[in-house]
Amino acid sequence: MAKKEYSKLAQLKLIFSEQEINQVKQEKAYLSNWSKEHWYQVKSDLQILNMYTENLSDAVNFVTTLDVVRRKALILSFLNSNF
């Protein structure tokens, strides 16, 4: 299990900045509430990101199109996912 979590964090660090990942950890309560209200959008973004995990440049291009709150909600969702 710990190995899988490390792998998720390693993937996130390739796509998102370390600062952004740390901000998500600090804003977890707000982002969790936002994600509940916008669950369909978060689910869709997570599915798209998971399709791009084999191609880092596509993943980076995708996340740069998202606004800040969606990016952070996506990071939190990815960390909490079973992918």
Phi and psi restraints in degrees (range 20) as a CNS / XPLOR table:
assign (resid 1 and name C) (resid 2 and name N)
       (resid 2 and name CA) (resid 2 and name C) 1.0 -61.5 20.0 2
assign (resid 2 and name N) (resid 2 and name CA)
       (resid 2 and name C) (resid 3 and name N) 1.0 -35.4 20.0 2
assign (resid 2 and name C) (resid 3 and name N)
       (resid 3 and name CA) (resid 3 and name C) 1.0 -64.1 20.0 2
assign (resid 3 and name N) (resid 3 and name CA)
       (resid 3 and name C) (resid 4 and name N) 1.0 -40.0 20.0 2
assign (resid 3 and name C) (resid 4 and name N)
       (resid 4 and name CA) (resid 4 and name C) 1.0 -65.1 20.0 2
assign (resid 4 and name N) (resid 4 and name CA)
       (resid 4 and name C) (resid 5 and name N) 1.0 -41.7 20.0 2
assign (resid 4 and name C) (resid 5 and name N)
       (resid 5 and name CA) (resid 5 and name C) 1.0 -63.1 20.0 2
assign (resid 5 and name N) (resid 5 and name CA)
       (resid 5 and name C) (resid 6 and name N) 1.0 -42.3 20.0 2
assign (resid 5 and name C) (resid 6 and name N)
       (resid 6 and name CA) (resid 6 and name C) 1.0 -61.4 20.0 2
assign (resid 6 and name N) (resid 6 and name CA)
       (resid 6 and name C) (resid 7 and name N) 1.0 -40.3 20.0 2
assign (resid 6 and name C) (resid 7 and name N)
       (resid 7 and name CA) (resid 7 and name C) 1.0 -64.6 20.0 2
assign (resid 7 and name N) (resid 7 and name CA)
       (resid 7 and name C) (resid 8 and name N) 1.0 -39.3 20.0 2
assign (resid 7 and name C) (resid 8 and name N)
       (resid 8 and name CA) (resid 8 and name C) 1.0 -63.7 20.0 2
assign (resid 8 and name N) (resid 8 and name CA)
       (resid 8 and name C) (resid 9 and name N) 1.0 -46.0 20.0 2
assign (resid 8 and name C) (resid 9 and name N)
       (resid 9 and name CA) (resid 9 and name C) 1.0 -63.3 20.0 2
assign (resid 9 and name N) (resid 9 and name CA)
       (resid 9 and name C) (resid 10 and name N) 1.0 -40.1 20.0 2
assign (resid 9 and name C) (resid 10 and name N)
       (resid 10 and name CA) (resid 10 and name C) 1.0 -62.7 20.0 2
assign (resid 10 and name N) (resid 10 and name CA)
       (resid 10 and name C) (resid 11 and name N) 1.0 -42.0 20.0 2
assign (resid 10 and name C) (resid 11 and name N)
       (resid 11 and name CA) (resid 11 and name C) 1.0 -63.1 20.0 2
assign (resid 11 and name N) (resid 11 and name CA)
       (resid 11 and name C) (resid 12 and name N) 1.0 -43.9 20.0 2
assign (resid 11 and name C) (resid 12 and name N)
       (resid 12 and name CA) (resid 12 and name C) 1.0 -61.0 20.0 2
assign (resid 12 and name N) (resid 12 and name CA)
       (resid 12 and name C) (resid 13 and name N) 1.0 -40.0 20.0 2
assign (resid 12 and name C) (resid 13 and name N)
       (resid 13 and name CA) (resid 13 and name C) 1.0 -66.2 20.0 2
assign (resid 13 and name N) (resid 13 and name CA)
       (resid 13 and name C) (resid 14 and name N) 1.0 -23.4 20.0 2
assign (resid 13 and name C) (resid 14 and name N)
       (resid 14 and name CA) (resid 14 and name C) 1.0 -78.5 20.0 2
assign (resid 14 and name N) (resid 14 and name CA)
       (resid 14 and name C) (resid 15 and name N) 1.0 -26.5 20.0 2
assign (resid 14 and name C) (resid 15 and name N)
       (resid 15 and name CA) (resid 15 and name C) 1.0 -99.9 20.0 2
assign (resid 15 and name N) (resid 15 and name CA)
       (resid 15 and name C) (resid 16 and name N) 1.0 -41.8 20.0 2
assign (resid 15 and name C) (resid 16 and name N)
       (resid 16 and name CA) (resid 16 and name C) 1.0 -113.1 20.0 2
assign (resid 16 and name N) (resid 16 and name CA)
       (resid 16 and name C) (resid 17 and name N) 1.0 160.2 20.0 2
assign (resid 16 and name C) (resid 17 and name N)
       (resid 17 and name CA) (resid 17 and name C) 1.0 -76.3 20.0 2
assign (resid 17 and name N) (resid 17 and name CA)
       (resid 17 and name C) (resid 18 and name N) 1.0 153.8 20.0 2
assign (resid 17 and name C) (resid 18 and name N)
       (resid 18 and name CA) (resid 18 and name C) 1.0 -59.1 20.0 2
assign (resid 18 and name N) (resid 18 and name CA)
       (resid 18 and name C) (resid 19 and name N) 1.0 -40.1 20.0 2
assign (resid 18 and name C) (resid 19 and name N)
       (resid 19 and name CA) (resid 19 and name C) 1.0 -60.9 20.0 2
assign (resid 19 and name N) (resid 19 and name CA)
       (resid 19 and name C) (resid 20 and name N) 1.0 -43.1 20.0 2
assign (resid 19 and name C) (resid 20 and name N)
       (resid 20 and name CA) (resid 20 and name C) 1.0 -65.2 20.0 2
assign (resid 20 and name N) (resid 20 and name CA)
       (resid 20 and name C) (resid 21 and name N) 1.0 -40.3 20.0 2
assign (resid 20 and name C) (resid 21 and name N)
       (resid 21 and name CA) (resid 21 and name C) 1.0 -63.4 20.0 2
assign (resid 21 and name N) (resid 21 and name CA)
       (resid 21 and name C) (resid 22 and name N) 1.0 -42.5 20.0 2
assign (resid 21 and name C) (resid 22 and name N)
       (resid 22 and name CA) (resid 22 and name C) 1.0 -65.4 20.0 2
assign (resid 22 and name N) (resid 22 and name CA)
       (resid 22 and name C) (resid 23 and name N) 1.0 -37.6 20.0 2
assign (resid 22 and name C) (resid 23 and name N)
       (resid 23 and name CA) (resid 23 and name C) 1.0 -62.8 20.0 2
assign (resid 23 and name N) (resid 23 and name CA)
       (resid 23 and name C) (resid 24 and name N) 1.0 -39.0 20.0 2
assign (resid 23 and name C) (resid 24 and name N)
       (resid 24 and name CA) (resid 24 and name C) 1.0 -60.8 20.0 2
assign (resid 24 and name N) (resid 24 and name CA)
       (resid 24 and name C) (resid 25 and name N) 1.0 -42.8 20.0 2
assign (resid 24 and name C) (resid 25 and name N)
       (resid 25 and name CA) (resid 25 and name C) 1.0 -62.4 20.0 2
assign (resid 25 and name N) (resid 25 and name CA)
       (resid 25 and name C) (resid 26 and name N) 1.0 -35.8 20.0 2
assign (resid 25 and name C) (resid 26 and name N)
       (resid 26 and name CA) (resid 26 and name C) 1.0 -75.8 20.0 2
assign (resid 26 and name N) (resid 26 and name CA)
       (resid 26 and name C) (resid 27 and name N) 1.0 -30.4 20.0 2
assign (resid 26 and name C) (resid 27 and name N)
       (resid 27 and name CA) (resid 27 and name C) 1.0 -102.6 20.0 2
assign (resid 27 and name N) (resid 27 and name CA)
       (resid 27 and name C) (resid 28 and name N) 1.0 23.0 20.0 2
assign (resid 27 and name C) (resid 28 and name N)
       (resid 28 and name CA) (resid 28 and name C) 1.0 -55.9 20.0 2
assign (resid 28 and name N) (resid 28 and name CA)
       (resid 28 and name C) (resid 29 and name N) 1.0 -43.9 20.0 2
assign (resid 28 and name C) (resid 29 and name N)
       (resid 29 and name CA) (resid 29 and name C) 1.0 -62.5 20.0 2
assign (resid 29 and name N) (resid 29 and name CA)
       (resid 29 and name C) (resid 30 and name N) 1.0 -48.6 20.0 2
assign (resid 29 and name C) (resid 30 and name N)
       (resid 30 and name CA) (resid 30 and name C) 1.0 -61.5 20.0 2
assign (resid 30 and name N) (resid 30 and name CA)
       (resid 30 and name C) (resid 31 and name N) 1.0 -46.8 20.0 2
assign (resid 30 and name C) (resid 31 and name N)
       (resid 31 and name CA) (resid 31 and name C) 1.0 -66.0 20.0 2
assign (resid 31 and name N) (resid 31 and name CA)
       (resid 31 and name C) (resid 32 and name N) 1.0 -33.7 20.0 2
assign (resid 31 and name C) (resid 32 and name N)
       (resid 32 and name CA) (resid 32 and name C) 1.0 -64.0 20.0 2
assign (resid 32 and name N) (resid 32 and name CA)
       (resid 32 and name C) (resid 33 and name N) 1.0 -43.6 20.0 2
assign (resid 32 and name C) (resid 33 and name N)
       (resid 33 and name CA) (resid 33 and name C) 1.0 -65.1 20.0 2
assign (resid 33 and name N) (resid 33 and name CA)
       (resid 33 and name C) (resid 34 and name N) 1.0 -43.7 20.0 2
assign (resid 33 and name C) (resid 34 and name N)
       (resid 34 and name CA) (resid 34 and name C) 1.0 -61.2 20.0 2
assign (resid 34 and name N) (resid 34 and name CA)
       (resid 34 and name C) (resid 35 and name N) 1.0 -42.1 20.0 2
assign (resid 34 and name C) (resid 35 and name N)
       (resid 35 and name CA) (resid 35 and name C) 1.0 -64.0 20.0 2
assign (resid 35 and name N) (resid 35 and name CA)
       (resid 35 and name C) (resid 36 and name N) 1.0 -36.6 20.0 2
assign (resid 35 and name C) (resid 36 and name N)
       (resid 36 and name CA) (resid 36 and name C) 1.0 -65.3 20.0 2
assign (resid 36 and name N) (resid 36 and name CA)
       (resid 36 and name C) (resid 37 and name N) 1.0 -39.9 20.0 2
assign (resid 36 and name C) (resid 37 and name N)
       (resid 37 and name CA) (resid 37 and name C) 1.0 -70.5 20.0 2
assign (resid 37 and name N) (resid 37 and name CA)
       (resid 37 and name C) (resid 38 and name N) 1.0 -31.2 20.0 2
assign (resid 37 and name C) (resid 38 and name N)
       (resid 38 and name CA) (resid 38 and name C) 1.0 -117.1 20.0 2
assign (resid 38 and name N) (resid 38 and name CA)
       (resid 38 and name C) (resid 39 and name N) 1.0 39.9 20.0 2
assign (resid 38 and name C) (resid 39 and name N)
       (resid 39 and name CA) (resid 39 and name C) 1.0 -57.0 20.0 2
assign (resid 39 and name N) (resid 39 and name CA)
       (resid 39 and name C) (resid 40 and name N) 1.0 -38.4 20.0 2
assign (resid 39 and name C) (resid 40 and name N)
       (resid 40 and name CA) (resid 40 and name C) 1.0 -66.1 20.0 2
assign (resid 40 and name N) (resid 40 and name CA)
       (resid 40 and name C) (resid 41 and name N) 1.0 -42.1 20.0 2
assign (resid 40 and name C) (resid 41 and name N)
       (resid 41 and name CA) (resid 41 and name C) 1.0 -65.0 20.0 2
assign (resid 41 and name N) (resid 41 and name CA)
       (resid 41 and name C) (resid 42 and name N) 1.0 -43.3 20.0 2
assign (resid 41 and name C) (resid 42 and name N)
       (resid 42 and name CA) (resid 42 and name C) 1.0 -63.9 20.0 2
assign (resid 42 and name N) (resid 42 and name CA)
       (resid 42 and name C) (resid 43 and name N) 1.0 -43.3 20.0 2
assign (resid 42 and name C) (resid 43 and name N)
       (resid 43 and name CA) (resid 43 and name C) 1.0 -61.3 20.0 2
assign (resid 43 and name N) (resid 43 and name CA)
       (resid 43 and name C) (resid 44 and name N) 1.0 -44.1 20.0 2
assign (resid 43 and name C) (resid 44 and name N)
       (resid 44 and name CA) (resid 44 and name C) 1.0 -63.1 20.0 2
assign (resid 44 and name N) (resid 44 and name CA)
       (resid 44 and name C) (resid 45 and name N) 1.0 -45.8 20.0 2
assign (resid 44 and name C) (resid 45 and name N)
       (resid 45 and name CA) (resid 45 and name C) 1.0 -61.3 20.0 2
assign (resid 45 and name N) (resid 45 and name CA)
       (resid 45 and name C) (resid 46 and name N) 1.0 -40.6 20.0 2
assign (resid 45 and name C) (resid 46 and name N)
       (resid 46 and name CA) (resid 46 and name C) 1.0 -64.6 20.0 2
assign (resid 46 and name N) (resid 46 and name CA)
       (resid 46 and name C) (resid 47 and name N) 1.0 -41.9 20.0 2
assign (resid 46 and name C) (resid 47 and name N)
       (resid 47 and name CA) (resid 47 and name C) 1.0 -63.2 20.0 2
assign (resid 47 and name N) (resid 47 and name CA)
       (resid 47 and name C) (resid 48 and name N) 1.0 -41.6 20.0 2
assign (resid 47 and name C) (resid 48 and name N)
       (resid 48 and name CA) (resid 48 and name C) 1.0 -64.8 20.0 2
assign (resid 48 and name N) (resid 48 and name CA)
       (resid 48 and name C) (resid 49 and name N) 1.0 -45.7 20.0 2
assign (resid 48 and name C) (resid 49 and name N)
       (resid 49 and name CA) (resid 49 and name C) 1.0 -59.6 20.0 2
assign (resid 49 and name N) (resid 49 and name CA)
       (resid 49 and name C) (resid 50 and name N) 1.0 -41.2 20.0 2
assign (resid 49 and name C) (resid 50 and name N)
       (resid 50 and name CA) (resid 50 and name C) 1.0 -65.4 20.0 2
assign (resid 50 and name N) (resid 50 and name CA)
       (resid 50 and name C) (resid 51 and name N) 1.0 -29.3 20.0 2
assign (resid 50 and name C) (resid 51 and name N)
       (resid 51 and name CA) (resid 51 and name C) 1.0 -67.9 20.0 2
assign (resid 51 and name N) (resid 51 and name CA)
       (resid 51 and name C) (resid 52 and name N) 1.0 -30.4 20.0 2
assign (resid 51 and name C) (resid 52 and name N)
       (resid 52 and name CA) (resid 52 and name C) 1.0 -92.1 20.0 2
assign (resid 52 and name N) (resid 52 and name CA)
       (resid 52 and name C) (resid 53 and name N) 1.0 1.0 20.0 2
assign (resid 52 and name C) (resid 53 and name N)
       (resid 53 and name CA) (resid 53 and name C) 1.0 -63.7 20.0 2
assign (resid 53 and name N) (resid 53 and name CA)
       (resid 53 and name C) (resid 54 and name N) 1.0 -21.4 20.0 2
assign (resid 53 and name C) (resid 54 and name N)
       (resid 54 and name CA) (resid 54 and name C) 1.0 -79.8 20.0 2
assign (resid 54 and name N) (resid 54 and name CA)
       (resid 54 and name C) (resid 55 and name N) 1.0 -19.9 20.0 2
assign (resid 54 and name C) (resid 55 and name N)
       (resid 55 and name CA) (resid 55 and name C) 1.0 -125.3 20.0 2
assign (resid 55 and name N) (resid 55 and name CA)
       (resid 55 and name C) (resid 56 and name N) 1.0 98.4 20.0 2
assign (resid 55 and name C) (resid 56 and name N)
       (resid 56 and name CA) (resid 56 and name C) 1.0 -58.7 20.0 2
assign (resid 56 and name N) (resid 56 and name CA)
       (resid 56 and name C) (resid 57 and name N) 1.0 -41.9 20.0 2
assign (resid 56 and name C) (resid 57 and name N)
       (resid 57 and name CA) (resid 57 and name C) 1.0 -64.7 20.0 2
assign (resid 57 and name N) (resid 57 and name CA)
       (resid 57 and name C) (resid 58 and name N) 1.0 -37.0 20.0 2
assign (resid 57 and name C) (resid 58 and name N)
       (resid 58 and name CA) (resid 58 and name C) 1.0 -66.3 20.0 2
assign (resid 58 and name N) (resid 58 and name CA)
       (resid 58 and name C) (resid 59 and name N) 1.0 -39.3 20.0 2
assign (resid 58 and name C) (resid 59 and name N)
       (resid 59 and name CA) (resid 59 and name C) 1.0 -62.9 20.0 2
assign (resid 59 and name N) (resid 59 and name CA)
       (resid 59 and name C) (resid 60 and name N) 1.0 -45.5 20.0 2
assign (resid 59 and name C) (resid 60 and name N)
       (resid 60 and name CA) (resid 60 and name C) 1.0 -63.5 20.0 2
assign (resid 60 and name N) (resid 60 and name CA)
       (resid 60 and name C) (resid 61 and name N) 1.0 -43.8 20.0 2
assign (resid 60 and name C) (resid 61 and name N)
       (resid 61 and name CA) (resid 61 and name C) 1.0 -60.4 20.0 2
assign (resid 61 and name N) (resid 61 and name CA)
       (resid 61 and name C) (resid 62 and name N) 1.0 -41.0 20.0 2
assign (resid 61 and name C) (resid 62 and name N)
       (resid 62 and name CA) (resid 62 and name C) 1.0 -63.2 20.0 2
assign (resid 62 and name N) (resid 62 and name CA)
       (resid 62 and name C) (resid 63 and name N) 1.0 -50.2 20.0 2
assign (resid 62 and name C) (resid 63 and name N)
       (resid 63 and name CA) (resid 63 and name C) 1.0 -68.5 20.0 2
assign (resid 63 and name N) (resid 63 and name CA)
       (resid 63 and name C) (resid 64 and name N) 1.0 -25.9 20.0 2
assign (resid 63 and name C) (resid 64 and name N)
       (resid 64 and name CA) (resid 64 and name C) 1.0 -70.4 20.0 2
assign (resid 64 and name N) (resid 64 and name CA)
       (resid 64 and name C) (resid 65 and name N) 1.0 -17.1 20.0 2
assign (resid 64 and name C) (resid 65 and name N)
       (resid 65 and name CA) (resid 65 and name C) 1.0 -82.0 20.0 2
assign (resid 65 and name N) (resid 65 and name CA)
       (resid 65 and name C) (resid 66 and name N) 1.0 -11.8 20.0 2
assign (resid 65 and name C) (resid 66 and name N)
       (resid 66 and name CA) (resid 66 and name C) 1.0 -88.1 20.0 2
assign (resid 66 and name N) (resid 66 and name CA)
       (resid 66 and name C) (resid 67 and name N) 1.0 149.2 20.0 2
assign (resid 66 and name C) (resid 67 and name N)
       (resid 67 and name CA) (resid 67 and name C) 1.0 -73.6 20.0 2
assign (resid 67 and name N) (resid 67 and name CA)
       (resid 67 and name C) (resid 68 and name N) 1.0 170.2 20.0 2
assign (resid 67 and name C) (resid 68 and name N)
       (resid 68 and name CA) (resid 68 and name C) 1.0 -59.5 20.0 2
assign (resid 68 and name N) (resid 68 and name CA)
       (resid 68 and name C) (resid 69 and name N) 1.0 -45.6 20.0 2
assign (resid 68 and name C) (resid 69 and name N)
       (resid 69 and name CA) (resid 69 and name C) 1.0 -65.2 20.0 2
assign (resid 69 and name N) (resid 69 and name CA)
       (resid 69 and name C) (resid 70 and name N) 1.0 -41.8 20.0 2
assign (resid 69 and name C) (resid 70 and name N)
       (resid 70 and name CA) (resid 70 and name C) 1.0 -64.7 20.0 2
assign (resid 70 and name N) (resid 70 and name CA)
       (resid 70 and name C) (resid 71 and name N) 1.0 -38.0 20.0 2
assign (resid 70 and name C) (resid 71 and name N)
       (resid 71 and name CA) (resid 71 and name C) 1.0 -61.8 20.0 2
assign (resid 71 and name N) (resid 71 and name CA)
       (resid 71 and name C) (resid 72 and name N) 1.0 -46.3 20.0 2
assign (resid 71 and name C) (resid 72 and name N)
       (resid 72 and name CA) (resid 72 and name C) 1.0 -67.2 20.0 2
assign (resid 72 and name N) (resid 72 and name CA)
       (resid 72 and name C) (resid 73 and name N) 1.0 -41.2 20.0 2
assign (resid 72 and name C) (resid 73 and name N)
       (resid 73 and name CA) (resid 73 and name C) 1.0 -62.8 20.0 2
assign (resid 73 and name N) (resid 73 and name CA)
       (resid 73 and name C) (resid 74 and name N) 1.0 -35.7 20.0 2
assign (resid 73 and name C) (resid 74 and name N)
       (resid 74 and name CA) (resid 74 and name C) 1.0 -66.7 20.0 2
assign (resid 74 and name N) (resid 74 and name CA)
       (resid 74 and name C) (resid 75 and name N) 1.0 -41.4 20.0 2
assign (resid 74 and name C) (resid 75 and name N)
       (resid 75 and name CA) (resid 75 and name C) 1.0 -60.0 20.0 2
assign (resid 75 and name N) (resid 75 and name CA)
       (resid 75 and name C) (resid 76 and name N) 1.0 -48.9 20.0 2
assign (resid 75 and name C) (resid 76 and name N)
       (resid 76 and name CA) (resid 76 and name C) 1.0 -61.4 20.0 2
assign (resid 76 and name N) (resid 76 and name CA)
       (resid 76 and name C) (resid 77 and name N) 1.0 -43.8 20.0 2
assign (resid 76 and name C) (resid 77 and name N)
       (resid 77 and name CA) (resid 77 and name C) 1.0 -63.3 20.0 2
assign (resid 77 and name N) (resid 77 and name CA)
       (resid 77 and name C) (resid 78 and name N) 1.0 -41.1 20.0 2
assign (resid 77 and name C) (resid 78 and name N)
       (resid 78 and name CA) (resid 78 and name C) 1.0 -64.3 20.0 2
assign (resid 78 and name N) (resid 78 and name CA)
       (resid 78 and name C) (resid 79 and name N) 1.0 -42.2 20.0 2
assign (resid 78 and name C) (resid 79 and name N)
       (resid 79 and name CA) (resid 79 and name C) 1.0 -64.3 20.0 2
assign (resid 79 and name N) (resid 79 and name CA)
       (resid 79 and name C) (resid 80 and name N) 1.0 -33.8 20.0 2
assign (resid 79 and name C) (resid 80 and name N)
       (resid 80 and name CA) (resid 80 and name C) 1.0 -88.6 20.0 2
assign (resid 80 and name N) (resid 80 and name CA)
       (resid 80 and name C) (resid 81 and name N) 1.0 -6.1 20.0 2
assign (resid 80 and name C) (resid 81 and name N)
       (resid 81 and name CA) (resid 81 and name C) 1.0 -80.6 20.0 2
assign (resid 81 and name N) (resid 81 and name CA)
       (resid 81 and name C) (resid 82 and name N) 1.0 168.7 20.0 2
assign (resid 81 and name C) (resid 82 and name N)
       (resid 82 and name CA) (resid 82 and name C) 1.0 -100.2 20.0 2
assign (resid 82 and name N) (resid 82 and name CA)
       (resid 82 and name C) (resid 83 and name N) 1.0 12.1 20.0 2
